[in-house]
Amino acid sequence: MTWIDPSHPRFESLRVRARLAAAARAGVVVPEGLIAHGRGEAFDYFLGEQTTPSAARAIRAAAAWLRRARSPVLSVNGNVAALAAPEIAALSRALPTLKVEVNLFHRTPRRAAAIARRLRRAGVRRVLGVRPTARIRGLPSDRAWVDADGIAQADVCLIPLEDGDRAEALRRRGCRVISIDLNPLSRTSRVADLPIVDELSRALRALRKELERERSTPRAAPAPSAEWLLAEAIAAMRRRLATAATRGRSRRRRSAAPASRRRD
Ligand code: ATP
């Protein structure tokens, strides 16, 4: 992987990009996945690259839904495996009933196997969906292929970086859908019962902590409405953009002032 100077101001972002590029070379991530990552990064900028209080509420509610689910499933695509395999392993340790299933828009047996290998290497014990055994009706793409023991019979599905069609199809089947997507305007976020508008790895780490906290002190975390969560995410982005715009203006004014009046 490319060496990145740790003192670079965007070190973390560059490190993640390098990891995704390496995963693309290994056949885990497709080129379309790199473009999707860029879209996510832009929205994360607007959020200030941090979990907002409303996303934290959604994560608390998600922990309660997953813990109480009869058959919870986490759906994994190439980007998700490349970005967060260790976090997925930690999540499945925190919630042993959680099944992990590979689900791909651009499916080849080789790619599905490479993703499953990556997950297993990170510590996920059982990976479903490598040789799918069922189909979700009404979906034309390869994403319709699912595992009869996994998504086909799930009552709660956690779907990070998903596409809107499949989120809709899962809901039609009566499955409760929790999304993780930085874009509050995407169809996935708009269709989900519980949209978590946050960066994938941050959200999964916070979710694991919540699940662990829940195990020691179970408590009811009433789910906020999806509409409220999306409105709050958009409001957080607007606030941040407004602050950034004001800061930019005052900085420009300061640098335009005569040197004798400048205090910095
Ligand atoms: P939809 O059909 O839901 O409208 P889309 O066309 O906007 O989906 P896709 O390419 O299917 O987008 O999925 C990528 C989504 O994942 C984008 O909305 C993007 O913002 C989001 N995303 C990308 N990287 C991350 C990440 N690391 N964490 C959270 N969300 C991410």
Residues whose N, C-alpha, C, O or C-beta is under 5 A from the ligand:
A	BS01	ATP	A36 H37 R39 G40 L161 E162 D163 G164 D165 I180 D181 L182 N183 S186 R187 T188 D198 E199 L200
